[in-house]
């Protein structure tokens, strides 16, 4: 480990000891000799709650750790609610870098000093953060802009902090079953990836241009224009945004902005990023949304974004449909499909817990249901069942919680679940669309064809293994029911795959024996695959005891 990393390692030990977090130090597998040395010199504190002590520790360790705490505050599947609440209050109070250092960075990146590049450049920053700081300026053409400049040494410092975090969590993952069960390593990997992206302003510029394309025809949403000739990996120049912060209630009322309409616009915009565009702003706190006099919204700061892959979209759609329908069985299926676990979950117990949660939702009026509260209860429930969200879903949860919090701050009667209902209807309509059905049937057909071709060989190898070494199977009683259900579905798919394979095997010689039909060989093979997929889908659906339409 480099000397500077050793110094940071010692700082972590000192900070944890000072705030009385010796259990966390032990969990992270810190060197026992170093801990003994530190404890002999540092008087342990920790007279506050666990959350407050952890927040104080992260503040002492600096900006990268503060960002870690801010993200942890949205992960109630990893930390208890009271700890998450304490971490949510963390703020990055980074002092500004000296202007001469900022000037040198601009010269190195853009080739000339700011006084030559701009008609005006303010030496005092508008805002400071851990990675960079923003300065107001005026272009020679008259446009008002903001110039974001990466802080000198930020890349090296952040990378060193992330390297040490990963080392500590890897040690904890190896030495502690609890740390492994929580999934701390995937969480830190996701955090590292998003933080490293923020270091490169070229990525933020590309994100801003993509958002501008998304909302090109939407007059109520504005995205600042990027000035590419004045932007690099360490300098980013955008149009300056003016207006009121979206949480400035007094200012909004003074300007007679319809807060109810604004709440719906802001929340709808954030939700549509996920369910429609599949590309979303991952840090939509109130300081990144500004309201214009006409009630339109301007978004800023595109360093942290999220993407929804096709697989994630399917899983997210399943969660939304099951939740809005109040179907505990399907919600259990969706949760188990999304979640990761270090041990086999008790499905029946999980379904009962989710059913109780849905009953609570059904017993309240839509206006009183808080999605963020229900979501946090679900995260706590998952934690009790040893389930955790994969890293890609934590940004989604954060977005939904922030969107609802913003909506309710603007309009106490705002209902997030009512906002989701039209999207659930759209999802259902999209899934019933013949083109979507055809795409899914084609994918299922490929699976069926693969099973038909590879299944016999796999079965032969399995039988050979059983004949030579034997096989012992232990199945807990609580897992028999889902196991039987999976076996039925797998059997249906294998039957469909074998039928598809038989159809293909019979079609190919027939077509090749007729010269006029040879050019139709490929289309007919594709048709056979789709037919097998459709049959597989039909058998899988028909084997289910319940359907959403019922």
C-alpha positions in Angstrom: 0.0 0.0 0.0 1.5 3.5 -0.9 2.5 5.7 1.9 -0.3 8.2 1.2 -2.8 5.4 1.3 -1.3 4.3 4.6 -1.8 7.8 6.0 -5.5 7.7 4.9 -5.8 4.2 6.4 -4.6 5.6 9.7 -7.0 8.6 9.4 -9.9 6.2 9.0 -8.9 4.3 12.1 -8.5 7.5 14.1 -11.9 8.9 13.0 -13.7 5.7 13.8 -12.1 5.5 17.2 -12.7 9.2 18.0 -16.4 8.8 17.4 -16.7 5.5 19.2 -17.4 3.4 16.1 -15.1 0.5 17.2 -17.6 -2.1 15.9 -17.4 -0.6 12.4 -13.6 -0.7 12.6 -13.7 -4.3 13.5 -16.3 -5.0 10.8 -14.0 -3.4 8.2 -11.1 -5.6 9.3 -8.7 -2.8 10.3 -5.3 -3.9 11.4 -5.6 -4.9 15.1 -2.1 -3.6 15.9 -2.9 -0.2 14.3 -6.3 -0.1 16.2 -4.6 -0.9 19.5 -2.0 1.9 18.8 -4.8 4.4 17.9 -7.0 3.5 20.8 -4.1 4.1 23.2 -3.7 7.6 21.9 -7.2 8.7 21.0 -9.9 9.1 23.6 -13.1 7.4 22.2 -16.2 9.5 22.0 -19.5 8.4 20.6 -22.0 9.9 23.0 -24.6 10.4 20.3 -26.6 7.9 18.2 -25.0 5.6 15.7 -26.2 7.7 12.8 -24.9 10.9 14.2 -21.5 9.4 15.1 -21.3 7.9 11.6 -22.2 11.2 10.0 -19.5 13.0 12.1 -16.9 10.4 11.1 -17.6 10.8 7.4 -17.5 14.6 7.7 -14.1 14.4 9.4 -12.8 12.1 6.6 -13.7 14.6 3.8 -15.7 15.2 0.7 -15.5 11.7 -0.9 -16.8 10.1 2.3 -19.5 12.7 2.6 -20.7 11.7 -0.9 -20.7 8.1 0.3 -22.8 9.0 3.3 -25.3 10.9 1.1 -25.8 7.9 -1.1 -26.0 5.5 1.9 -28.8 7.7 3.3 -31.0 6.4 0.4 -30.1 2.7 1.0 -32.3 1.5 3.9 -31.7 -2.0 2.7 -28.1 -1.5 4.0 -28.5 0.8 7.0 -31.4 1.2 9.5 -33.9 4.1 9.0 -32.5 6.2 11.9 -29.0 6.0 10.5 -30.2 6.9 7.0 -32.0 9.9 8.4 -28.8 11.1 10.1 -26.8 10.7 6.9 -29.3 12.5 4.8 -28.4 15.7 6.7 -24.8 15.5 5.4 -23.7 18.6 3.4 -20.5 19.1 1.5 -19.0 22.3 3.0 -15.8 22.4 0.8 -13.9 25.6 1.0 -13.0 27.3 -2.4 -9.7 26.7 -4.0 -7.5 29.7 -4.5 -8.3 31.7 -7.6 -4.7 31.4 -9.0 -5.1 27.5 -9.0 -8.4 27.8 -10.9 -6.8 30.2 -13.4 -3.9 27.8 -14.0 -6.3 25.0 -14.7 -8.2 27.1 -17.2 -4.9 28.1 -19.0 -3.8 24.5 -19.1 -7.2 23.3 -20.4 -8.3 26.1 -22.8 -4.9 27.6 -23.8 -5.5 31.1 -22.5 -6.3 32.8 -19.2 -10.0 33.6 -18.4 -9.6 37.3 -18.8 -8.7 36.8 -22.5 -11.4 34.1 -23.1 -14.3 35.9 -21.5 -15.6 39.4 -21.4 -16.0 39.0 -17.6 -14.9 36.2 -15.2 -15.8 36.4 -11.5 -13.0 35.3 -9.3 -15.3 34.5 -6.4 -17.1 31.1 -7.0 -20.9 30.8 -7.1 -20.7 27.3 -5.5 -18.1 24.9 -4.3 -18.2 21.1 -4.2 -15.7 18.2 -3.6 -14.8 17.8 -7.3 -15.1 21.3 -8.7 -16.4 24.9 -8.2 -18.5 27.1 -10.4 -17.7 30.7 -11.5 -20.0 33.2 -13.2 -18.7 34.7 -16.5 -19.9 36.5 -19.6 -19.0 35.5 -23.1 -17.7 38.1 -25.5 -20.9 37.7 -27.5 -22.9 38.7 -24.4 -24.2 35.3 -23.2 -24.1 34.8 -19.4 -22.5 31.5 -18.5 -21.3 29.4 -15.6 -17.8 27.9 -15.8 -17.2 24.7 -13.8 -13.6 24.1 -13.0 -12.3 20.8 -11.5 -10.4 21.4 -8.3 -6.6 20.9 -8.5 -5.7 17.5 -7.1 -9.3 16.3 -7.0 -8.7 13.3 -9.3 -5.8 12.0 -7.3 -7.5 12.6 -4.0 -10.8 11.0 -5.0 -9.1 8.0 -6.6 -7.0 7.4 -3.5 -10.1 7.6 -1.3 -12.0 5.2 -3.5 -9.0 2.8 -3.6 -8.9 2.7 0.2 -12.7 2.3 0.4 -12.5 -0.7 -1.9 -9.6 -2.2 0.1 -11.4 -1.9 3.4 -14.7 -3.3 2.0 -12.9 -6.2 0.3 -11.2 -7.1 3.7 -14.6 -6.9 5.4 -16.2 -9.0 2.7 -13.6 -11.7 3.2 -13.6 -11.7 7.0 -17.2 -10.9 8.0 -20.3 -12.9 7.0 -22.4 -9.8 7.9 -20.5 -7.6 5.5 -20.8 -10.1 2.8 -24.5 -10.6 3.5 -25.1 -6.8 3.2 -23.4 -6.6 -0.2 -21.1 -3.7 0.8 -18.7 -4.6 -2.0 -21.2 -4.1 -4.9 -22.4 -0.9 -3.3 -18.9 0.6 -3.1 -18.2 -0.6 -6.7 -21.4 1.3 -7.9 -20.4 4.4 -5.9 -16.9 4.3 -7.3 -18.2 4.1 -10.9 -20.6 7.1 -10.5 -18.0 9.2 -8.7 -15.3 8.5 -11.3 -17.7 9.5 -14.0 -18.2 12.9 -12.2 -14.5 13.6 -12.5 -14.7 13.9 -16.3 -16.7 16.9 -17.4 -16.8 15.6 -20.9 -19.2 13.0 -19.7 -21.3 15.6 -18.0 -21.4 17.6 -21.2 -22.5 14.6 -23.2 -25.3 13.9 -20.6 -26.5 17.5 -20.8 -26.7 17.3 -24.6 -28.7 14.0 -24.3 -31.2 15.6 -21.9 -31.5 18.6 -24.2 -32.4 16.2 -27.1 -34.9 14.4 -24.8 -36.7 17.7 -24.0 -36.2 19.6 -27.3 -40.0 19.6 -27.9 -41.0 20.2 -24.3 -41.4 23.9 -23.6 -41.9 23.4 -19.8 -38.4 21.8 -19.3 -35.1 23.6 -20.1 -31.6 22.2 -20.2 -28.6 24.7 -20.2 -26.7 24.8 -23.5 -23.1 23.5 -23.4 -20.4 25.7 -25.0 -18.0 23.0 -26.5 -15.2 25.3 -27.5 -14.9 26.3 -23.8 -15.3 22.8 -22.3 -12.8 20.0 -21.7 -12.4 17.1 -19.2 -11.6 19.6 -16.4 -13.6 22.7 -17.5 -17.3 22.9 -18.4 -19.0 26.0 -19.7 -22.8 26.2 -19.8 -25.5 28.8 -20.1 -26.2 30.4 -16.7 -29.5 29.5 -15.1 -31.5 32.0 -13.2 -34.7 31.5 -11.3 -36.0 30.3 -8.0 -35.0 27.1 -6.3 -37.8 24.6 -6.6 -38.1 24.4 -2.8 -38.2 28.2 -2.3 -41.9 28.2 -1.1 -42.0 31.8 -0.2 -40.4 32.9 -3.4 -42.8 30.7 -5.5 -45.8 32.2 -3.7 -44.5 35.7 -4.1 -44.2 35.1 -7.9 -47.7 33.5 -7.9 -46.4 30.1 -9.2 -49.0 27.4 -9.1 -47.3 25.0 -6.7 -49.8 22.2 -7.2 -49.1 22.3 -11.0 -45.4 22.6 -10.4 -45.3 19.6 -8.1 -47.0 17.4 -10.7 -44.6 18.7 -13.5 -41.5 18.2 -11.4 -42.4 14.7 -10.2 -43.8 13.6 -13.7 -40.6 14.8 -15.4 -38.4 12.8 -13.0 -40.6 9.6 -13.3 -40.8 9.8 -17.1 -37.0 9.9 -17.2 -37.1 6.3 -15.8 -40.2 4.7 -17.3 -40.2 6.5 -20.7 -36.7 7.7 -21.6 -34.7 5.1 -19.6 -32.1 7.7 -18.9 -32.4 9.8 -15.7 -30.9 12.6 -13.6 -29.6 10.7 -10.5 -29.1 13.7 -8.2 -32.4 15.7 -8.5 -32.1 17.5 -5.2 -33.8 21.0 -5.0 -30.6 22.8 -5.7 -30.5 21.3 -9.2 -34.0 22.4 -10.2 -34.9 26.0 -10.9 -38.3 27.5 -11.6 -38.9 30.3 -14.1 -41.6 32.9 -13.9 -43.8 31.0 -16.3 -43.7 27.9 -14.1 -41.3 26.0 -16.3 -38.3 24.1 -14.8 -34.6 24.2 -15.6 -32.4 21.2 -14.7 -28.7 21.6 -13.9 -25.8 19.4 -12.9 -25.7 16.3 -15.0 -22.6 14.6 -13.5 -24.5 11.7 -12.0 -27.0 10.0 -14.2 -28.6 6.5 -14.4 -29.5 4.2 -17.2 -32.2 1.6 -17.4 -31.2 -1.4 -19.4 -33.8 -3.6 -21.2 -33.5 -6.2 -18.5 -34.0 -3.6 -15.7 -36.9 -2.1 -17.6 -38.7 -5.5 -17.6 -38.0 -5.9 -13.9 -39.1 -2.4 -13.1 -42.3 -2.8 -15.1 -43.1 -6.1 -13.2 -42.6 -4.3 -9.8 -44.9 -1.4 -10.8 -47.6 -3.6 -12.2 -47.6 -5.9 -9.2 -47.5 -3.0 -6.7 -50.3 -1.0 -8.3 -52.4 -4.2 -8.8 -51.9 -5.1 -5.1 -50.8 -8.7 -6.1 -48.6 -10.1 -3.3 -47.7 -13.2 -5.4 -46.5 -11.3 -8.4 -44.8 -8.7 -6.2 -42.9 -11.6 -4.5 -41.9 -12.9 -8.0 -40.7 -9.4 -9.0 -38.7 -8.8 -5.8 -37.0 -12.1 -6.0 -36.1 -11.5 -9.6 -34.5 -8.1 -8.8 -32.9 -8.8 -5.4 -29.6 -10.4 -4.6 -29.1 -12.8 -1.7 -26.3 -14.7 0.0 -28.7 -17.4 1.2 -31.9 -19.0 0.0 -34.9 -16.8 1.0 -38.1 -18.2 2.5 -40.6 -17.4 -0.3 -43.7 -18.0 1.7 -42.6 -15.8 4.6 -41.6 -13.1 2.1 -45.0 -13.3 0.3 -46.8 -13.0 3.6 -44.8 -9.9 4.6 -45.4 -8.3 1.2 -49.0 -9.1 1.5 -49.3 -7.4 4.8 -47.5 -4.3 3.3 -50.0 -4.2 0.4 -52.9 -4.6 2.8 -51.6 -1.5 4.6 -51.5 0.4 1.3 -55.0 -0.7 0.3 -56.4 0.4 3.7 -55.4 4.0 3.1 -56.7 6.5 0.5 -54.4 7.2 -2.4 -53.8 10.7 -1.2 -52.4 9.4 2.1 -50.1 6.7 0.7 -46.4 7.8 0.7 -44.4 5.7 -1.8 -41.2 6.7 -0.1 -42.4 5.4 3.2 -43.8 2.2 1.7 -40.5 1.8 -0.3 -38.4 2.2 2.9 -40.6 -0.4 4.6 -40.1 -2.7 1.7 -36.3 -2.1 1.9 -36.4 -2.9 5.6 -38.5 -6.0 4.9 -36.0 -7.1 2.3 -33.1 -6.7 4.8 -35.0 -8.9 7.3 -35.3 -11.6 4.6 -31.5 -11.3 3.7 -32.3 -9.7 0.4 -30.5 -6.6 -1.1 -30.9 -4.4 -4.1 -28.3 -4.6 -6.8 -26.2 -1.4 -7.2 -28.0 -0.3 -10.4 -31.4 0.0 -8.5 -30.2 2.3 -5.7 -30.2 5.4 -7.9 -33.8 4.5 -9.0 -34.9 4.3 -5.4 -33.2 7.6 -4.6 -34.9 9.3 -7.5 -38.4 8.1 -6.6 -37.9 9.1 -2.9 -36.6 12.6 -3.9 -39.4 13.1 -6.4 -42.1 12.3 -3.9 -40.4 14.5 -1.2 -40.3 17.4 -3.6 -43.9 16.9 -4.7 -45.2 16.8 -1.1 -43.2 19.9 -0.2 -44.8 21.9 -3.0 -48.2 20.4 -2.6 -49.2 18.6 0.7 -52.0 16.7 -1.2 -49.6 15.4 -3.8 -49.9 11.6 -4.5 -47.0 9.7 -6.0 -48.9 6.5 -6.3 -51.7 8.2 -8.2 -49.0 9.6 -10.5 -47.8 6.0 -11.1 -51.2 4.6 -12.1 -51.2 5.9 -15.7 -47.8 4.5 -16.2 -48.9 1.1 -15.0 -51.7 1.3 -17.6 -49.2 2.2 -20.3 -47.0 -0.7 -19.3 -49.9 -3.1 -19.5 -50.9 -1.7 -22.9 -47.3 -1.9 -24.1 -47.0 -5.6 -23.0 -50.2 -6.4 -24.9 -49.0 -4.7 -28.0 -48.6 -7.4 -30.8 -45.1 -6.1 -31.6 -44.0 -6.4 -28.0 -45.5 -9.9 -27.8 -43.7 -10.9 -31.0 -40.4 -9.7 -29.6 -40.9 -11.6 -26.4 -42.0 -14.7 -28.4 -38.9 -14.5 -30.5 -36.7 -14.3 -27.5 -38.6 -17.3 -25.9 -38.3 -19.1 -29.2 -34.5 -18.8 -29.2 -34.5 -20.2 -25.6 -36.8 -23.0 -26.6 -34.6 -23.9 -29.7 -31.5 -23.8 -27.5 -33.1 -26.1 -25.0 -34.3 -28.4 -27.8 -30.8 -28.7 -29.3 -28.7 -28.6 -26.1 -31.1 -30.3 -23.7 -30.4 -33.9 -24.7 -26.6 -33.5 -24.4 -27.1 -31.8 -21.0 -29.4 -34.5 -19.8 -26.9 -37.2 -21.0 -24.1 -35.6 -19.0 -26.3 -35.3 -16.0 -27.3 -39.0 -16.2 -23.7 -40.0 -16.6 -22.7 -38.0 -13.5 -25.5 -39.6 -11.5 -24.6 -43.1 -12.7 -20.9 -42.7 -11.7 -21.1 -40.6 -8.5 -24.8 -40.7 -7.5 -26.7 -37.6 -6.4 -28.1 -36.4 -3.0 -30.8 -33.7 -2.9 -31.9 -31.8 0.2 -34.8 -29.5 -0.2 -36.4 -27.5 2.7 -40.1 -28.0 2.9 -40.7 -24.3 2.6 -39.1 -24.3 -0.8 -41.0 -27.3 -2.3 -43.9 -25.2 -3.6 -41.8 -22.7 -5.6 -39.5 -25.5 -6.7 -42.5 -27.5 -8.1 -43.7 -24.3 -9.9 -40.4 -23.7 -11.5 -40.1 -27.4 -12.5 -43.5 -27.2 -14.2 -42.5 -24.1 -16.1 -39.2 -25.6 -17.1 -41.0 -28.8 -18.3 -43.3 -26.7 -20.4 -40.4 -24.9 -22.0 -38.5 -28.1 -22.7 -41.6 -29.6 -24.3 -42.0 -26.5 -26.5 -38.3 -26.5 -27.3 -38.4 -30.2 -28.4 -41.5 -29.5 -30.5 -39.7 -26.5 -32.1 -36.6 -28.5 -32.7 -38.7 -31.3 -34.3 -40.5 -28.8 -36.5 -37.2 -27.2 -37.6 -35.7 -30.7 -38.3 -38.6 -31.7 -40.5 -38.8 -28.4 -42.3 -35.2 -28.0 -43.4 -34.9 -31.2 -45.6 -38.4 -30.5 -47.0 -37.5 -27.0 -48.1 -34.1 -27.9 -49.4 -35.6 -30.6 -51.5 -37.7 -28.1 -53.4 -35.5 -25.7 -55.4 -38.2 -23.0 -55.6 -38.5 -22.9 -51.8 -34.8 -22.8 -50.9 -34.7 -19.0 -50.7 -37.5 -19.3 -48.0 -35.3 -21.5 -45.8 -34.1 -18.7 -43.4 -37.6 -17.0 -43.1 -39.2 -20.4 -42.4 -36.6 -21.2 -39.8 -37.3 -17.9 -38.1 -41.0 -18.6 -38.2 -40.4 -21.9 -36.6 -38.4 -20.3 -33.8 -41.1 -17.7 -33.2 -43.8 -20.5 -33.3 -41.8 -22.5 -30.7 -41.4 -19.4 -28.6 -45.1 -18.6 -28.8 -45.9 -22.2 -27.7 -43.4 -21.9 -24.9 -45.0 -18.6 -23.7 -48.5 -20.1 -23.9 -47.6 -23.1 -21.9 -45.7 -21.0 -19.3 -48.7 -18.6 -18.9 -51.3 -21.4 -18.9 -49.4 -23.1 -16.1 -49.8 -20.1 -13.8 -52.6 -20.3 -11.3 -53.4 -16.5 -11.6 -53.1 -13.8 -14.2 -52.9 -10.1 -13.8 -56.0 -9.7 -16.1 -58.0 -11.9 -13.7 
